[in-house]
């Protein structure tokens, strides 16, 4: 267990980062941030920046998944015409 002290302003920013990234809790957000730090991933300068990047990456993955599904459906529809 790790315990840290935050100013009121820092705590508000951390809660906002939780919402922006979709983290279930401050603990999840902190755990994920520490995993990235230990793994050597670059640490963003602003929590909002991290949240935006995470959301864009998530959307990119979803779009790629949708593209794959549409391609599969197109193949199935094309085979049904034969």
LINZI-V869562 format. One record per pair of residues at least 12 apart in sequence whose C-alpha atoms are under 10 Angstrom apart, sorted by the first residue. I is the first residue (numbers start at 1). J is the second residue. D is the distance in whole Angstrom. If there is no record, write none. Layout:
# LINZI-V869562
((I,J,D) (I,J,D))
This chain:
# LINZI-V869562
((2,27,10) (2,30,10) (11,26,9) (13,46,10) (13,47,7) (13,48,9) (14,26,7) (14,29,8) (14,30,9) (14,47,8) (14,48,10) (15,29,9) (16,47,8) (16,48,8) (16,51,9) (17,29,8) (17,46,9) (17,47,6) (17,48,6) (17,49,9) (17,50,8) (17,51,6) (17,52,9) (18,30,9) (18,47,9) (18,48,10) (18,51,8) (19,51,8) (20,47,9) (20,48,7) (20,49,9) (20,50,9) (20,51,5) (20,52,7) (20,53,10) (20,54,9) (20,55,8) (21,47,9) (21,48,9) (21,49,10) (21,50,8) (21,51,5) (21,52,7) (21,53,9) (21,54,6) (21,55,7) (21,58,10) (22,51,8) (22,54,9) (22,55,8) (23,51,10) (33,50,10))
